[in-house]
């Protein structure tokens, strides 16, 4: 059974994804990712169970190596 991803954590590196929608204080505002360019290689690495459920972090979105937890 797959575990539901934490919407506040990047499914690629496990660090905070800075998701505006996952934070109740900013949930009515657009997330940073709505206007960001996401590297194609980053999109390909997102696990199926996290698609449309958790943002990746800005670092992973830019195609940089994931941060060390």
MOPAC internal coordinates of N, CA, C and O (Angstrom, degrees):
PM7 1SCF
backbone

  N    0.0000 0     0.00 0     0.00 0    0    0    0
  C    1.4496 1     0.00 0     0.00 0    1    0    0
  C    1.5225 1   108.93 1     0.00 0    2    1    0
  O    1.2310 1   120.22 1   -47.72 1    3    2    1
  N    1.3420 1   117.19 1   132.28 1    3    2    1
  C    1.4584 1   121.74 1   179.79 1    5    3    2
  C    1.5142 1   110.58 1   -80.22 1    6    5    3
  O    1.2310 1   121.37 1   -37.29 1    7    6    5
  N    1.3236 1   114.98 1   142.71 1    7    6    5
  C    1.4522 1   120.76 1   178.17 1    9    7    6
  C    1.5293 1   108.75 1   -89.04 1   10    9    7
  O    1.2310 1   120.12 1   -40.22 1   11   10    9
  N    1.3311 1   117.38 1   139.78 1   11   10    9
  C    1.4524 1   121.67 1   177.69 1   13   11   10
  C    1.5253 1   109.09 1   -66.19 1   14   13   11
  O    1.2310 1   119.74 1   -50.00 1   15   14   13
  N    1.3395 1   118.10 1   130.00 1   15   14   13
  C    1.4650 1   119.63 1  -179.18 1   17   15   14
  C    1.5260 1   111.54 1   -68.01 1   18   17   15
  O    1.2310 1   120.75 1   -31.37 1   19   18   17
  N    1.3286 1   116.17 1   148.63 1   19   18   17
  C    1.4616 1   122.53 1   175.64 1   21   19   18
  C    1.5242 1   106.61 1   -73.26 1   22   21   19
  O    1.2310 1   119.09 1   -61.23 1   23   22   21
  N    1.3457 1   119.34 1   118.77 1   23   22   21
  C    1.4623 1   121.01 1  -176.68 1   25   23   22
  C    1.5233 1   114.31 1   -66.26 1   26   25   23
  O    1.2310 1   119.96 1   167.60 1   27   26   25
  N    1.3374 1   117.69 1   -12.40 1   27   26   25
  C    1.4647 1   120.00 1   179.58 1   29   27   26
  C    1.5318 1   113.15 1   -97.34 1   30   29   27
  O    1.2310 1   120.41 1   178.46 1   31   30   29
  N    1.3348 1   116.83 1    -1.54 1   31   30   29
  C    1.4774 1   121.53 1  -178.00 1   33   31   30
  C    1.5275 1   110.74 1  -116.19 1   34   33   31
  O    1.2310 1   120.91 1   -36.27 1   35   34   33
  N    1.3075 1   115.87 1   143.73 1   35   34   33
  C    1.4618 1   121.85 1   176.05 1   37   35   34
  C    1.5230 1   108.88 1   -69.14 1   38   37   35
  O    1.2310 1   119.59 1   -54.28 1   39   38   37
  N    1.3348 1   118.38 1   125.72 1   39   38   37
  C    1.4564 1   119.86 1   179.94 1   41   39   38
  C    1.5347 1   113.42 1   -71.36 1   42   41   39
  O    1.2310 1   120.17 1   171.51 1   43   42   41
  N    1.3332 1   117.29 1    -8.49 1   43   42   41
  C    1.4599 1   120.36 1   179.13 1   45   43   42
  C    1.5213 1   112.73 1   -92.38 1   46   45   43
  O    1.2310 1   120.44 1   138.46 1   47   46   45
  N    1.3493 1   116.76 1   -41.54 1   47   46   45
  C    1.4691 1   118.89 1  -176.34 1   49   47   46
  C    1.5268 1   113.77 1  -120.17 1   50   49   47
  O    1.2310 1   119.70 1   167.23 1   51   50   49
  N    1.3307 1   118.18 1   -12.77 1   51   50   49
  C    1.4594 1   121.43 1   178.66 1   53   51   50
  C    1.5194 1   115.08 1    84.19 1   54   53   51
  O    1.2310 1   120.13 1   178.07 1   55   54   53
  N    1.3213 1   117.36 1    -1.93 1   55   54   53
  C    1.4676 1   120.73 1   178.56 1   57   55   54
  C    1.5294 1   109.99 1   -83.06 1   58   57   55
  O    1.2310 1   120.21 1    -9.40 1   59   58   57
  N    1.3244 1   117.20 1   170.60 1   59   58   57
  C    1.4567 1   121.45 1   176.91 1   61   59   58
  C    1.5226 1   109.24 1   -57.86 1   62   61   59
  O    1.2310 1   120.60 1   -45.02 1   63   62   61
  N    1.3213 1   116.46 1   134.98 1   63   62   61
  C    1.4606 1   119.34 1  -179.98 1   65   63   62
  C    1.5280 1   112.42 1   -95.72 1   66   65   63
  O    1.2310 1   120.50 1   178.22 1   67   66   65
  N    1.3196 1   116.65 1    -1.78 1   67   66   65
  C    1.4665 1   122.86 1   178.90 1   69   67   66
  C    1.5294 1   111.44 1    58.19 1   70   69   67
  O    1.2310 1   120.47 1  -148.55 1   71   70   69
  N    1.3253 1   116.70 1    31.45 1   71   70   69
  C    1.4604 1   122.20 1  -177.98 1   73   71   70
  C    1.5232 1   110.41 1   -69.70 1   74   73   71
  O    1.2310 1   120.98 1   -57.71 1   75   74   73
  N    1.3170 1   115.74 1   122.29 1   75   74   73
  C    1.4526 1   120.67 1   178.51 1   77   75   74
  C    1.5121 1   112.61 1   -68.32 1   78   77   75
  O    1.2310 1   119.84 1   149.32 1   79   78   77
  N    1.3220 1   117.90 1   -30.68 1   79   78   77
  C    1.4574 1   121.23 1  -178.61 1   81   79   78
  C    1.5196 1   112.36 1   -77.63 1   82   81   79
  O    1.2310 1   120.03 1   154.32 1   83   82   81
  N    1.3273 1   117.55 1   -25.68 1   83   82   81
  C    1.4613 1   121.27 1  -179.55 1   85   83   82
  C    1.5276 1   111.84 1   -80.97 1   86   85   83
  O    1.2310 1   120.37 1   165.70 1   87   86   85
  N    1.3185 1   116.91 1   -14.30 1   87   86   85
  C    1.4644 1   122.03 1  -179.39 1   89   87   86
  C    1.5360 1   108.36 1   -98.65 1   90   89   87
  O    1.2310 1   119.21 1   -63.16 1   91   90   89
  N    1.3281 1   119.11 1   116.84 1   91   90   89
  C    1.4645 1   120.88 1  -178.66 1   93   91   90
  C    1.5307 1   113.72 1   -55.44 1   94   93   91
  O    1.2310 1   119.76 1   150.30 1   95   94   93
  N    1.3250 1   118.07 1   -29.70 1   95   94   93
  C    1.4662 1   121.26 1  -179.15 1   97   95   94
  C    1.5328 1   112.31 1   -70.07 1   98   97   95
  O    1.2310 1   119.96 1   156.17 1   99   98   97
  N    1.3195 1   117.68 1   -23.83 1   99   98   97
  C    1.4705 1   120.68 1  -177.74 1  101   99   98
  C    1.5235 1   112.80 1  -124.39 1  102  101   99
  O    1.2310 1   120.15 1  -168.16 1  103  102  101
  N    1.3251 1   117.33 1    11.84 1  103  102  101
  C    1.4696 1   121.93 1  -173.65 1  105  103  102
  C    1.5287 1   114.24 1   -63.06 1  106  105  103
  O    1.2310 1   119.53 1   162.12 1  107  106  105
  N    1.3185 1   118.51 1   -17.88 1  107  106  105
  C    1.4644 1   120.59 1   179.05 1  109  107  106
  C    1.5228 1   112.23 1   -90.48 1  110  109  107
  O    1.2310 1   120.41 1   177.98 1  111  110  109
  N    1.3319 1   116.81 1    -2.02 1  111  110  109
  C    1.4619 1   121.59 1  -179.68 1  113  111  110
  C    1.5295 1   109.74 1  -107.39 1  114  113  111
  O    1.2310 1   120.39 1   -25.41 1  115  114  113
  N    1.3256 1   116.86 1   154.59 1  115  114  113
  C    1.4626 1   118.57 1   177.65 1  117  115  114
  C    1.5267 1   111.83 1   -63.43 1  118  117  115
  O    1.2310 1   120.71 1   -34.57 1  119  118  117
  N    1.3096 1   116.24 1   145.43 1  119  118  117
  C    1.4590 1   121.92 1   176.77 1  121  119  118
  C    1.5283 1   109.13 1   -74.18 1  122  121  119
  O    1.2310 1   120.50 1   -23.76 1  123  122  121
  N    1.3199 1   116.66 1   156.24 1  123  122  121
  C    1.4690 1   121.83 1   178.13 1  125  123  122
  C    1.5271 1   111.30 1   -56.58 1  126  125  123
  O    1.2310 1   120.73 1   148.92 1  127  126  125
  N    1.3257 1   116.21 1   -31.08 1  127  126  125
  C    1.4724 1   120.04 1  -174.78 1  129  127  126
  C    1.5261 1   113.28 1   -72.75 1  130  129  127
  O    1.2310 1   119.97 1   165.25 1  131  130  129
  N    1.3343 1   117.66 1   -14.75 1  131  130  129
  C    1.4592 1   120.03 1  -178.70 1  133  131  130
  C    1.5264 1   111.62 1   -63.09 1  134  133  131
  O    1.2310 1   120.14 1   152.22 1  135  134  133
  N    1.3308 1   117.34 1   -27.78 1  135  134  133
  C    1.4571 1   120.98 1  -178.28 1  137  135  134
  C    1.5294 1   112.87 1  -116.53 1  138  137  135
  O    1.2310 1   120.15 1  -178.60 1  139  138  137
  N    1.3100 1   117.31 1     1.40 1  139  138  137
  C    1.4694 1   121.11 1  -177.89 1  141  139  138
  C    1.5219 1   111.20 1   -84.56 1  142  141  139
  O    1.2310 1   121.41 1   -30.76 1  143  142  141
  N    1.3248 1   114.90 1   149.24 1  143  142  141
  C    1.4641 1   119.65 1   170.91 1  145  143  142
  C    1.5244 1   106.93 1   -86.27 1  146  145  143
  O    1.2310 1   120.81 1   -55.04 1  147  146  145
  N    1.3188 1   116.05 1   124.96 1  147  146  145
  C    1.4630 1   121.57 1  -179.90 1  149  147  146
  C    1.5287 1   107.67 1  -101.54 1  150  149  147
  O    1.2310 1   120.86 1   -54.53 1  151  150  149
  N    1.3208 1   115.97 1   125.47 1  151  150  149
  C    1.4604 1   120.90 1  -179.41 1  153  151  150
  C    1.5340 1   109.81 1   -59.47 1  154  153  151
  O    1.2310 1   120.16 1   -44.85 1  155  154  153
  N    1.3349 1   117.30 1   135.15 1  155  154  153
  C    1.4738 1   119.93 1  -179.42 1  157  155  154
  C    1.5277 1   112.98 1   -56.27 1  158  157  155
  O    1.2310 1   120.14 1   142.49 1  159  158  157
  N    1.3364 1   117.34 1   -37.51 1  159  158  157
  C    1.4652 1   119.49 1   179.75 1  161  159  158
  C    1.5248 1   111.55 1   -66.78 1  162  161  159
  O    1.2310 1   120.28 1   151.28 1  163  162  161
  N    1.3358 1   117.06 1   -28.72 1  163  162  161
  C    1.4659 1   120.63 1   176.61 1  165  163  162
  C    1.5240 1   109.94 1   -70.54 1  166  165  163
  O    1.2310 1   120.53 1   136.88 1  167  166  165
  N    1.3173 1   116.59 1   -43.12 1  167  166  165
  C    1.4787 1   120.40 1   178.52 1  169  167  166
  C    1.5257 1   111.00 1   -58.14 1  170  169  167
  O    1.2310 1   120.84 1   138.69 1  171  170  169
  N    1.3182 1   116.00 1   -41.31 1  171  170  169
  C    1.4620 1   120.78 1  -177.85 1  173  171  170
  C    1.5263 1   112.59 1   -65.92 1  174  173  171
  O    1.2310 1   120.01 1   155.05 1  175  174  173
  N    1.3380 1   117.58 1   -24.95 1  175  174  173
  C    1.4610 1   121.34 1  -176.80 1  177  175  174
  C    1.5300 1   113.33 1   -87.38 1  178  177  175
  O    1.2310 1   119.55 1   170.66 1  179  178  177
  N    1.3248 1   118.47 1    -9.34 1  179  178  177
  C    1.4676 1   120.89 1  -178.06 1  181  179  178
  C    1.5311 1   108.98 1   -69.22 1  182  181  179
  O    1.2310 1   120.26 1   -56.39 1  183  182  181
  N    1.3375 1   117.11 1   123.61 1  183  182  181
  C    1.4692 1   119.76 1   178.82 1  185  183  182
  C    1.5351 1   111.30 1   -62.95 1  186  185  183
  O    1.2310 1   120.64 1   -36.13 1  187  186  185
  N    1.3194 1   116.38 1   143.87 1  187  186  185
  C    1.4635 1   121.07 1  -178.79 1  189  187  186
  C    1.5305 1   112.31 1   -52.15 1  190  189  187
  O    1.2310 1   120.52 1   139.72 1  191  190  189
  N    1.3373 1   116.62 1   -40.28 1  191  190  189
  C    1.4684 1   119.56 1  -177.06 1  193  191  190
  C    1.5303 1   113.32 1   -69.34 1  194  193  191
  O    1.2310 1   119.77 1   167.62 1  195  194  193
  N    1.3328 1   118.05 1   -12.38 1  195  194  193
  C    1.4625 1   121.25 1   179.29 1  197  195  194
  C    1.5224 1   112.69 1  -101.99 1  198  197  195
  O    1.2310 1   120.01 1   169.56 1  199  198  197
  N    1.3308 1   117.59 1   -10.44 1  199  198  197
  C    1.4664 1   120.14 1  -179.60 1  201  199  198
  C    1.5210 1   110.91 1   -58.19 1  202  201  199
  O    1.2310 1   121.08 1   -51.25 1  203  202  201
  N    1.3274 1   115.53 1   128.75 1  203  202  201
  C    1.4626 1   123.05 1   179.82 1  205  203  202
  C    1.5254 1   113.59 1    62.18 1  206  205  203
  O    1.2310 1   120.34 1  -160.93 1  207  206  205
  N    1.3424 1   116.96 1    19.07 1  207  206  205
  C    1.4680 1   120.75 1   179.12 1  209  207  206
  C    1.5155 1   112.50 1  -126.54 1  210  209  207
  O    1.2310 1   119.95 1   157.35 1  211  210  209
  N    1.3398 1   117.70 1   -22.65 1  211  210  209
  C    1.4627 1   121.69 1  -179.91 1  213  211  210
  C    1.5227 1   109.75 1  -151.90 1  214  213  211
  O    1.2310 1   121.05 1   -47.14 1  215  214  213
  N    1.3222 1   115.60 1   132.86 1  215  214  213
  C    1.4698 1   120.56 1   176.60 1  217  215  214
  C    1.5248 1   109.70 1   -72.76 1  218  217  215
  O    1.2310 1   121.31 1   -27.97 1  219  218  217
  N    1.3284 1   115.10 1   152.03 1  219  218  217
  C    1.4547 1   118.06 1   167.45 1  221  219  218
  C    1.5261 1   106.25 1   -86.50 1  222  221  219
  O    1.2310 1   120.09 1   -17.88 1  223  222  221
  N    1.3132 1   117.43 1   162.12 1  223  222  221
  C    1.4623 1   120.86 1  -177.45 1  225  223  222
  C    1.5329 1   110.29 1   -79.71 1  226  225  223
  O    1.2310 1   119.90 1   -17.57 1  227  226  225
  N    1.3350 1   117.79 1   162.43 1  227  226  225
  C    1.4606 1   120.42 1   179.63 1  229  227  226
  C    1.5277 1   113.03 1   -57.01 1  230  229  227
  O    1.2310 1   120.06 1   142.91 1  231  230  229
  N    1.3211 1   117.50 1   -37.09 1  231  230  229
  C    1.4645 1   120.53 1  -179.51 1  233  231  230
  C    1.5310 1   110.91 1   -63.70 1  234  233  231
  O    1.2310 1   120.44 1   130.34 1  235  234  233
  N    1.3253 1   116.76 1   -49.66 1  235  234  233
  C    1.4608 1   120.01 1   179.00 1  237  235  234
  C    1.5330 1   110.66 1   -66.69 1  238  237  235
  O    1.2310 1   120.16 1   142.98 1  239  238  237
  N    1.3257 1   117.30 1   -37.02 1  239  238  237
  C    1.4623 1   121.23 1   179.84 1  241  239  238
  C    1.5218 1   111.78 1   -60.97 1  242  241  239
  O    1.2310 1   120.48 1   147.52 1  243  242  241
  N    1.3295 1   116.68 1   -32.48 1  243  242  241
  C    1.4587 1   120.12 1  -179.05 1  245  243  242
  C    1.5250 1   112.23 1   -79.07 1  246  245  243
  O    1.2310 1   120.34 1   172.68 1  247  246  245
  N    1.3249 1   116.96 1    -7.32 1  247  246  245
  C    1.4475 1   121.02 1   179.02 1  249  247  246
  C    1.5166 1   113.04 1    92.85 1  250  249  247
  O    1.2310 1   120.09 1  -177.10 1  251  250  249
  N    1.3504 1   117.44 1     2.90 1  251  250  249
  C    1.4607 1   120.76 1   176.76 1  253  251  250
  C    1.5230 1   109.86 1   -70.88 1  254  253  251
  O    1.2310 1   121.03 1   -18.79 1  255  254  253
  N    1.2910 1   115.64 1   161.21 1  255  254  253
  C    1.4658 1   120.57 1   175.27 1  257  255  254
  C    1.5112 1   108.60 1   -62.13 1  258  257  255
  O    1.2310 1   120.04 1   -38.36 1  259  258  257
  N    1.3316 1   117.52 1   141.64 1  259  258  257
  C    1.4634 1   120.03 1   178.04 1  261  259  258
  C    1.5223 1   111.31 1   -57.79 1  262  261  259
  O    1.2310 1   121.38 1   -34.65 1  263  262  261
  N    1.3352 1   114.97 1   145.35 1  263  262  261
  C    1.4605 1   121.00 1   176.84 1  265  263  262
  C    1.5222 1   109.32 1   -67.73 1  266  265  263
  O    1.2310 1   120.29 1   -29.46 1  267  266  265
  N    1.2946 1   117.05 1   150.54 1  267  266  265
  C    1.4659 1   120.57 1   175.14 1  269  267  266
  C    1.5112 1   109.23 1   -75.28 1  270  269  267
  O    1.2310 1   119.77 1   -50.16 1  271  270  269
  N    1.3362 1   118.04 1   129.84 1  271  270  269
  C    1.4758 1   120.49 1  -179.99 1  273  271  270
  C    1.5035 1   112.86 1   -64.98 1  274  273  271
  O    1.2310 1   120.10 1   180.00 1  275  274  273

